[in-house]
Amino acid sequence: MPAPYSYDLRQKVINAIELDGIPKTEASQVFHVSRNTINLWLQRKEHTGDFLPKPNRPPGHSHQITDWQKFKAFAQEHGHKTSAQMAELWDDDISPRTISRALKKIGFT
């Protein structure tokens, strides 16, 4: 995913449109930013009061197993069962594949 445009550039574009009265199309050409992007910045400013970029999420995804001590105890107790059976017994909605990866991570396989 490309990095968002800098706040400085956003500010220059918005100021050129709002303060200097430059049409959006001209600002788009001068600053090499698409007209659609300018419209999105103006909409964001209208709704939030600023045109800051949306915060980026860190790479990866939220992990379903966060308490590894609890999972190790669970694996000791239910290690003789299949991953599918263990997934059904786990507190949260979790896939058998996630159980398999977690077992491998704790060295239980």
C-alpha positions as CSV (number, residue, x, y, z in Angstrom):
1,M,0.0,0.0,0.0
2,P,1.5,3.4,-1.0
3,A,2.2,5.9,1.7
4,P,-0.4,8.7,2.1
5,Y,0.3,12.2,0.7
6,S,2.2,14.4,3.2
7,Y,0.2,16.7,5.4
8,D,2.2,19.6,4.0
9,L,1.1,18.8,0.4
10,R,-2.5,18.4,1.5
11,Q,-2.3,21.8,3.2
12,K,-0.9,23.5,0.1
13,V,-3.5,22.0,-2.1
14,I,-6.4,22.9,0.2
15,N,-5.1,26.4,0.8
16,A,-4.7,27.0,-2.9
17,I,-8.3,26.1,-3.5
18,E,-9.9,27.7,-0.5
19,L,-7.7,30.8,0.1
20,D,-6.4,31.5,-3.4
21,G,-9.5,30.5,-5.3
22,I,-7.7,28.1,-7.7
23,P,-10.2,25.7,-9.3
24,K,-9.8,22.1,-8.2
25,T,-8.9,21.0,-11.8
26,E,-6.0,23.5,-11.9
27,A,-4.8,22.5,-8.4
28,S,-4.9,18.9,-9.5
29,Q,-2.6,19.6,-12.4
30,V,-0.3,22.0,-10.5
31,F,0.2,19.6,-7.6
32,H,0.0,16.4,-9.5
33,V,-2.8,15.0,-7.4
34,S,-6.0,13.6,-8.8
35,R,-9.2,15.6,-8.7
36,N,-10.8,12.7,-6.8
37,T,-8.2,12.8,-4.1
38,I,-8.7,16.5,-3.7
39,N,-12.5,15.9,-3.3
40,L,-11.8,13.2,-0.7
41,W,-9.6,15.6,1.3
42,L,-12.2,18.3,1.2
43,Q,-14.9,15.8,2.3
44,R,-12.7,14.7,5.1
45,K,-12.1,18.3,6.2
46,E,-15.9,18.9,6.1
47,H,-16.6,15.9,8.3
48,T,-13.7,15.9,10.7
49,G,-12.4,19.5,10.6
50,D,-9.1,18.4,9.2
51,F,-7.7,16.5,6.2
52,L,-5.2,14.2,8.0
53,P,-4.7,10.8,6.4
54,K,-6.6,7.9,7.9
55,P,-4.4,6.1,10.4
56,N,-2.6,3.0,9.0
57,R,-3.1,-0.3,10.6
58,P,0.0,-2.3,11.4
59,P,0.7,-5.2,9.1
60,G,-0.8,-8.5,10.0
61,H,-4.1,-9.1,11.6
62,S,-5.5,-9.4,15.1
63,H,-4.5,-12.7,16.7
64,Q,-7.2,-14.9,18.0
65,I,-5.0,-16.6,20.7
66,T,-3.5,-14.0,22.9
67,D,-3.2,-15.9,26.3
68,W,-0.5,-18.4,25.4
69,Q,-0.3,-19.9,29.0
70,K,-4.0,-20.6,28.8
71,F,-3.6,-22.2,25.3
72,K,-0.7,-24.4,26.5
73,A,-2.8,-25.7,29.4
74,F,-5.7,-26.2,26.9
75,A,-3.3,-28.1,24.6
76,Q,-2.1,-30.3,27.4
77,E,-5.7,-31.2,28.4
78,H,-7.1,-31.7,24.9
79,G,-4.0,-32.6,22.9
80,H,-5.3,-36.0,22.0
81,K,-8.2,-34.5,20.1
82,T,-8.2,-33.3,16.5
83,S,-7.8,-29.7,15.6
84,A,-11.4,-29.5,14.6
85,Q,-12.5,-30.8,18.0
86,M,-10.1,-28.5,19.8
87,A,-11.5,-25.5,17.8
88,E,-15.0,-26.4,18.9
89,L,-13.9,-26.5,22.6
90,W,-11.9,-23.3,22.5
91,D,-13.7,-20.3,24.2
92,D,-13.8,-18.1,21.0
93,D,-14.8,-18.8,17.5
94,I,-11.6,-20.2,16.0
95,S,-10.7,-22.3,13.0
96,P,-9.0,-25.7,13.1
97,R,-6.2,-24.2,11.1
98,T,-5.6,-21.5,13.7
99,I,-5.4,-24.3,16.3
100,S,-2.9,-26.2,14.2
101,R,-0.7,-23.1,13.8
102,A,-0.9,-22.3,17.5
103,L,0.1,-25.9,18.4
104,K,3.1,-25.6,16.1
105,K,4.0,-22.3,17.6
106,I,4.1,-23.7,21.2
107,G,6.0,-26.8,19.9
108,F,3.2,-29.2,20.7
109,T,3.1,-31.0,17.3
